[in-house]
Amino acid sequence: MAKPMIDPDALISMFESATAKQGEQLRQAVGEATLKALQARELTLKNIRSTLAAVTDAAGQGAAKNLVAGADVPALLDKAVAGMDDALLRAVEANRTALSTLMAQGADLKDKQLGRALQELEKIEDSLIGAVKKMAQGATPMAGPWTQVLEKMQMGGTQSGASAATAVEQLMEQTTRNLRAARGASLRAAQVMAESYAALASGVLIGMSEAMQRAAAASKPAAPAPAAKSKK
């Protein structure tokens, strides 16, 4: 499996020295690092999961080394998750746009590849929760803080998860609209064909009537010629 394109040492260093006041800066840094890693490879669920695993691992290592007085470790880890969630929002939008564009060009969600892409879109939130759960279940001093973060996620969900659910709903609605449009086009085509058929049938009928009239005229016996008058 290819390594995610992140700098774990840089992330570890950030968490190691982060203070509570730097929470938003930490969130932004994690978001940018995660996004760059996702942009560096194909946007597949496999690559998303490996990136999230690498980021959560680096965040946990750094937080474990944080000796800043008054540092709220669970809060720092929560900012890490928020940063990853920000990056996943972009990933959700990228997937939605790609699928919508293909569907507008005639692709169908029943196609194997598009169907798999839709399923992966639905699993993006599970990927983030799964990465955090793995940290929470690990035999490390960070298991407790990660568990607090996990419980918060499971109660409130994630922005990327909500966005993915909306995107899936929109794509399904687009599929319905496409089907209706296709049916409408088929009905219009059928109507045109029906109208053409009616005109054709009328023409045939007229032709048949004219032919019958000609045949009737041809079969009608000729009137007898008048008799010649005799001379007296």
Order of alpha helices (4+ residues) and beta strands (2+ residues): alpha-alpha-alpha-alpha-alpha-alpha-alpha-alpha
